[in-house]
């Protein structure tokens, strides 16, 4: 997979976020990029990140303060860049509900700014990160990410003479990411009671490393216009509570506004134009940009079965309590878990 990164200049929007740091660490340690640009708006996070990834140790690394809302600044940052990974977003559901247009400005207008400046700067490949909440969205965050997905896919329709490809990677909840349920449960353990929204709730689960691997796969194999969806397991919220705090009582507090019982990544409608491969799915662009039959032969895929939908509640694979403990210990913080 090295040809997508080796010798290339790579810019990561939202480069100081959880995904951005893991992605940058991966390509610095396992690939040979010519240049890596960390693009984000938080100077403190860049300062803290520079202690771990200094320009003295990594001379190809650059830190660039900017916001995807600022098209002129983005244009300047994309000078001499070959590959863009777009990870910047406002993703906290309650904050987006309370400040809706702020989410629109970052997640929608910011996405279009990335598209237009990437074309103008002669970028070769752009992969944008999406979320399971973009499938049949019920909250504003999901709606803005669905809009962003549509913008990146349709950008391939008007690239004209520009030699550039745009694709999307959509995956579920990242284990241990900021604002997610695992850090929340870690804090609540001390009180002896875990708030449970609904005992039936399920979620998809992916580690940061798996998310990075999916993006690297997309950068290497993208034809332009695909939405890549990895095959990942689900977990039940009660199993997660048992894995993290078996001694705690449960208090059912009800589903929050904009929240689902089960998350989807591919709706039944999307599935009609989705290919199933060994380790992932590919949602095809609505406007045909290339020969689908050739694509299926190249990657050994076929259309999903009639009536298929990729939902966390009906997933073929669920993590057990023991597997959840092992994953949390390895990827989040094993010190907070009960023994045994």
DRENPA-613363 format. One record per residue: x, y, z of N, C-alpha, C, O in turn; residue in one letter. Coordinates in steps of 0.2 Angstrom, whole numbers, plus 5000, padded with zeros to 4 digits. Example, Ala and Ser with C-alpha at 12.3 -4.5 7.8 and 13.67 -1.06 7.14 Angstrom:
506649725039506249785039506649845039507149835042A
506449895035506849955036506450005039506750065040S
This chain:
500449945000500050005000500450065000500250125001X
501150064999501550115000501550164995501750224996X
501250144989501250194983500850254984500950304981X
500350254988499850304990500150364994499950414993X
500750344998501050395002501750405001501950465001X
502150354999502850364998503050414993502750414987X
503450464995503650514990503150564989503250614985X
502550564993502050614992502050664997502250655003X
501750724996501650775001500850765003500450774999X
500750755010500150735012499950795017500250815022X
499250815016499050865021498350835025497950805021X
498350835031497750815035497450865038497650905043X
496850885036496350935040496150895046496050835046X
496150935052495950905058496550865060496450815064X
497150885059497750845060497850835067498250785069X
497650875072497750865079497250825082497250815088X
496750795079496150755082496450685083497050675081X
495950645086496150575087496350535081496950505081X
495950545076496150505069496750545066497250505064X
496850605066497350645063498050625066498550605062X
498050625072498750605076498950525074499450515073X
498450485074498550415073498750405066499250365064X
498450435061498650435054499350455053499750425049X
499450515056500150545055500650505058501150495055X
500550475064501050435067501150375062501750355062X
500650345060500750285055501150295049501550265047X
500950355046501350365039502050385041502450375037X
502150425046502850435048503250375050503850375048X
502950325053503350275055503350215050503850175050X
502850205046502850155042502850165034502850125030X
502850235032502850255026503450305025503750325029X
503550325019504050375017503750435013503950445008X
503350475017503050535014503650585013504050595017X
503550625007504050675006503850735011504350775013X
503250745013503050805017502450785020501950755017X
502350805026501650795030501450865033501850895037X
500850885032500650945034500050935039499550905037X
500150955045499650955050499251025050499451075052X
498551015047498151075047497651075052497151025052X
497651125056497051125061497051195064497451235063X
496551205068496351275070496651285077496651345080X
496851235081496951245088497751245089498051195088X
497951305091498651315092498951275098499551245098X
498551265103498751225109498851155107499351125109X
498451125104498451055102499051045097499450995097X
499151095093499751085088500451095092500951055091X
500451135097501051145102501151075105501751055106X
500551045108500650985112500850925107501250885109X
500650925101500750875096501550885094501850835093X
501750945094502450955091502950925096503550915095X
502750915103503250885108503350815106503850785107X
502750785104502850715102503150695095503450655094X
502950745091503150735084503450805082503150845079X
504150805084504450875083504750875075504850825072X
504850935073505150945066505850925066506150915061X
506150925072506850905072506950835071507350815067X
506450795074506450725073506150705066506450655063X
505650735064505350725058505350785053504950835053X
505950795050506050855046505550875040505450925038X
505150815038504650825033503950845036503550865032X
503950855043503350875046503250955046503750985048X
502650975045502451045045501851055049501351015049X
501751115053501151125057500851195054501251245054X
500251185052499951245049499251265052498851225052X
499251315055498651335059498151365053498351405049X
497551345054497051365049496351325050496351275054X
495851355047495151325048494951315041494951355036X
494551255040494351235033493751285031493551285025X
493551325036493051375034493351435030493051475026X
494051445031494451495028494751475022495251435022X
494351485016494651455010495251485008495651445005X
495451545009496051575007496651545011497151525008X
496551535017497051505021497151425019497751405019X
496651395017496651325015497051325008497451275007X
496951375004497251374997498051384998498351344995X
498251425003498951435005499251365007499751345005X
498851335012499151275015499251215010499651175011X
498851215004498851164999499351164994499351134989X
499751214995500351224990500751164990501051144996X
500951134985501451084984501151014988501550984991X
500551004988500250944991499950904986499650924981X
500050834987499850784982499150754985498750734981X
499150734991498650694994498250735000498650765004X
497650735001497250765006496850715010496450685006X
496950715016496450675020496050725024496350765029X
495350725023494950775026494650745033494150705032X
494950765038494650735045494350785049494050775055X
494350855047494150905051493350905051493050895046X
493050915057492350915058492150935065492550935070X
491550965065491250975072490750915073490250905069X
490950875078490550805078490150795084489850745085X
490150835089489750825095489050835094488850895092X
488650785094487950795092487550845096487250885093X
487650855103487250905106487450975104487051015104X
488150985103488351045101488151065095487951125093X
488051025090487851035083487051055084486851095080X
486751015088486051035089485851105091485451135089X
486351125096486251185099486551245095486251305095X
487051225091487351275086487351255079487851245076X
486751245076486751215070487151245064487451205060X
487151305063487451335058488251335058488551335053X
488451335065489151325066489351255063489951245060X
488951205064489151135061489051135053489451105050X
488551175051488551185043489151215040489451195035X
489351265044489951305041490651265041490951265036X
490651215046491251175046491151115042491651095037X
490651075043490551015040490351015032490450965029X
489951065030489751075024490151125020490451105014X
490151185022490451235018491251225018491551235013X
491451195024492151175024492351125019492851125016X
491851075019491951025014492051045007492451025003X
491551095005491651124998492251164997492551164992X
492451195002493151235002493751185001494151204997X
493751125004494251075003494251054995494751044992X
493651044993493551014986493751064981494151054977X
493551134982493751184977494451194977494851204972X
494751204983495451224983495951164981496451174978X
495651104983496051044980496151044973496651024970X
495551054969495551064962496051114960496451104955X
495951174963496351234960497151224962497551244958X
497251184967497951174968498251104965498851094966X
497951074961498151014958498250954962498750914961X
497850944967497950884971497750824967497350834963X
498050764969497850704965497350664968496950634965X
497350654975496850614979496650654985497050684989X
495950644986495650674992495250614995494750594992X
495350605001494850555005494550595011494950615015X
493950595011493550625017493250575022493050525020X
493350585028493050545033492350555034492150615035X
491950505035491250515036491050475043491550455047X
490450465044490250435050489550385049489250405044X
489450345053488850305053488250345053487650325051X
488250405057487750445058487550485051486950515051X
487950475046487750505040487250465036486950485031X
487150395038486650355035485950365038485850355044X
485450385034484750395037484850445043484650425049X
485150505043485250545049484650565052484150575049X
484750565059484150595063484350655067484050685071X
485050675066485250735070485650775065485850755059X
485750835067486050885062486750865060486950875055X
487150835065487850815063487850765058488150775053X
487350715058487350665053487150695047487350675041X
486650745047486450775041486950815037487050815031X
487350845041487950885038488450835035488750855030X
488550785038489050735036488750695029489150685025X
488150685029487850655023487950705017488050685012X
487750775019487850825014488650825012488750835006X
489050825016489750825015489950765010490350765005X
489650705012489850645008489550655001489950634996X
488950685000488750694993489150744989489250734983X
489450794993489850844990490450814987490750824981X
490850774991491450734989491350684983491750684979X
490750654984490650604978490550644972490750624966X
490050694972489850724966490450774963490450794957X
490950784967491550824965491850794959492150824955X
491850724959492150694953491750704946492050694941X
491150734947490750744941490950814937490950814931X
491250854941491450924938492250934939492450994938X
492650884939493350894940493650914933494150944933X
493250904928493550924921494150894919494350834919X
494650944917495350924915495750904921496350884920X
495550924927495950904933496050834935495550794935X
496650814935496850744937496750734944497250724948X
496150724947496050724954495450674955494950664951X
495550634961494950584963494750604970495150624974X
494150604971493850614978493450544980493050524976X
493550524986493150464989493050484996493350524999X
492650434999492450445006492550375010492450325007X
492750385016492750325020492250335026492350385030X
491850295027491250295032491350235037491350185035X
491450255043491450195048491150225055490950275055X
491050175059490650185065491050215071491550245070X
490850205077491150235083491850215084491950155084X
492250265085492950245086493050235094492850275098X
493350175095493450155102493850205106494450215105X
493550235111493950275116494050345113494350385116X
493750365108493850435105493450485110493050465114X
493750545110493450595114492750605113492450605108X
492350605119491650615119491250555118490650555118X
491550495117491250435116491050405123491250425128X
490750345122490450315128490950285133490850285139X
491450255130491950225134492350275139492350255145X
492550335137492850385142492250405147492450415153X
491650405144491050425149490950375154490950395160X
490950315152490950255157491450255162491450245168X
492050275160492650275164492550325170492750305176X
492350385168492250435173491650415178491650425184X
491150385175490550365179490650305184490250305189X
491150265183491250205187491350235194491150195199X
491750285195491850315202491250325206491250325212X
490650335203490050355206489650295208489150295212X
489850235205489550175206488850165202488550115203X
488750205198488150205194488250225187488550275185X
488050175182488150195175487550215172487050175172X
487450275169486850295165486850255159487250255154X
486250215158486150185152485550215148485050225151X
485650235142485150265138484550215137483950235138X
484750155134484250105133484550035133485050035129X
484249995136484549925137484649885130485049845129X
484249915125484249875118484849905114484949885108X
485149965116485549995111486149955109486449925113X
486349965103486949935100487349995096487050045094X
487949975095488450025091488949985087489149925089X
489150005082489749985078490350005082490350045086X
490849965081491549975084492149975080492149925076X
492550015080493150015076493750045080493650095084X
494350025079494850055083495150105078495050105072X
495550155081495850205077496350175072496350195066X
496750125074497150095069496850065063497050065058X
496250035064495850005059495550055054495550055048X
495350115057495150175053495650195049495550215043X
496250205052496850225048496950175042497150195036X
496950115043497050065038496550065033496750055027X
495950085034495450085029495550145025495450145019X
495750205028495950265024496550255019496550275013X
497050215022497650205018497450155012497650165006X
496950105013496750065008496350105003496450094997X
495950155005495550195000496050234996495950244990X
496550264999496950304995497350264990497450294984X
497450204991497850164986497350134981497650134975X
496750114983496350084978495750124975495350094971X
495650184977495150224975495150234967495650254964X
494550234964494450254958494050324957494050354952X
493850344963493450404963492750404963492450374959X
492450424969491650424969491450374974490850374976X
491850324976491650274981491550294988491850344990X
491050264992491050274999491250205002490850155001X
491850205005492150145007491850135015491850175019X
491550075016491250055022491649995025491449935022X
491949995030492349925032491849885036491349905039X
491949815036491549765039491849765047492449755048X
491449795051491649795058491149765063490549765061X
491349745069490849715073490449765077490549825077X
489949745080489449785084489649765092489949715093X
489349805096489249785103488649805106488349855104X
488449775111487849795115488049835121488549825124X
487649885122487849935127487849905134488349925138X
487449855135487449815142488149775142488349765148X
488349745137488949705137489549755138490049735142X
489549815135490049865137490049885144490649885147X
489449895147489449915154489749855158490049865163X
489549795156489849735160490549725160490949715164X
490849745154491549735153491949785157492449775159X
491649845157492049905161491849905168492349925172X
491249895170491049905177490549855179489949875180X
490749795180490249745182489949755189489349735191X
490249795193490049805200489549865200489249875205X
489449905195489049965195488349945194488149905190X
487849985197487149985195487050025189487450065186X
486450005186486250035179485650085181485250065184X
485650145178485150185178484950205171485250235168X
484350185169484050195162483850275162483450295166X
484150315158484050385157483650405151483450465150X
483550355146483250375140483650395135484250425136X
483450385128483850405123483850485122483350515123X
484450515121484550585120484250605113484250565109X
484050675113483850695106484350685101484950695102X
484150665095484650655090484950585090485450575086X
484750535094485150475095484650415093484050425093X
485050365090484650305088484750245093485250245096X
484350195092484450135096485050095093485450075096X
484950095086485450065082485750105077485350145074X
486350105075486650145070486650105063486750045063X
486650145058486650115051487250145048487450195049X
487550105043488150135039487950125031488150165027X
487450075030487150065023486450055024486250005027X
486050095021485350085022485150035016485450025012X
484450015017484249965012484249995005484349965000X
484050065005484050094998484750104995484850084989X
485250125000485950124997486250054995486650054991X
485950004999486249934997486149914990486449874987X
485649944987485449924980486049944975486049914970X
486449994977486950014973487650004977488050044977X
487649954981488249944985488549874983488249824982X
489249874983489549814982489849784988490049814993X
489849714989490049684994490749644993490749604988X
491249664996491949634995492149595002491749595006X
492649565002492849525007492949565014492649535019X
493249625014493349655020492949725021492949755026X
492649745016492249805016491749805011491649765006X
491349855011490849875006491049935002491349975005X
490749944996490850004992490150024990489849994986X
489950084992489350124990489550154983489950204983X
489250134978489450164971489150234970488650254973X
489450274966489250344965488550344961488550294957X
488150384962487450384958487550394951487250374947X
488050434949488250454942488850404941489350414944X
488750364936489250314934489850354931489850384926X
490450344935491050374933491550324929492050344926X
491450264930491850204927491450144927490850144929X
491750094924491450034922491349984929491849964931X
490749984931490649944937490849874937491049844941X
490649844931490849774930491649764930491849714933X
491949804927492749804928492949814935493449774937X
492649854939492749864946492649804950493049784954X
492049774949491949704952492449654951492649614955X
492649654944493149604943493849614946494149574948X
494049674946494649704949494649684956495249664959X
494149694960494149684967493749624970493649614976X
493549584965493149524967492549534971492549514977X
492149584969491549604973490849584969490949574963X
490349594972489649584969489149624973489349644978X
488549634970488049674973487849644979487749584980X
487649684984487349654990486649624989486349644984X
486449574993485849544992485249584993485249634996X
484649574990484049614990483849614998483849565001X
483649675000483449685007484049695012483849705018X
484649695009485149705014485249775017485049825013X
485349785023485549845026486049835032486049785035X
486549875032487149865037486949905043487049965043X
486749875048486449905054486849875060486949805060X
486949905065487349885071486849835075487149785078X
486249835074485749795078485649725075485549675078X
485849725068485749655065486449635062486449595057X
486949665064487649645062487749565063487449535068X
488149535058488249465059488749455065488849395067X
489149505067489649495072489549545078489549605077X
489549515084489549555090490149535094490249485095X
490349585097490949575102490649555109490149575111X
491049505112490849475118491149525124491549565122X
490949515130491149555135491949545136492249595137X
492149485135492949465136493249505130493849535131X
493049505124493349535118493349615119493849645118X
492749645122492749715124493349735129493649785128X
493349695134493849705139494549705136495049745137X
494749655131495349655128495549715124496049735124X
495049735120495049785115495149855119495649895117X
494849865125494849925129495549925132495849975132X
495749865134496449865138496949885133497449915134X
496949855126497449865121497449935118497949965117X
496849965117496750025113496550085117496650145115X
496350075123496150135127496550145133496950175134X
496350105139496650105145496450045149495950045152X
496950005149496849935153496849945161496549905164X
497050005163497150015170496450025174496350015180X
495950045170495350055173494849995173494349995176X
495049945170494649885169494649835175495149835178X
494149805177494149755182494549695180494649685174X
494849665185495249605183494749545182494249545184X
495049495178494649435177494349435170493949395168X
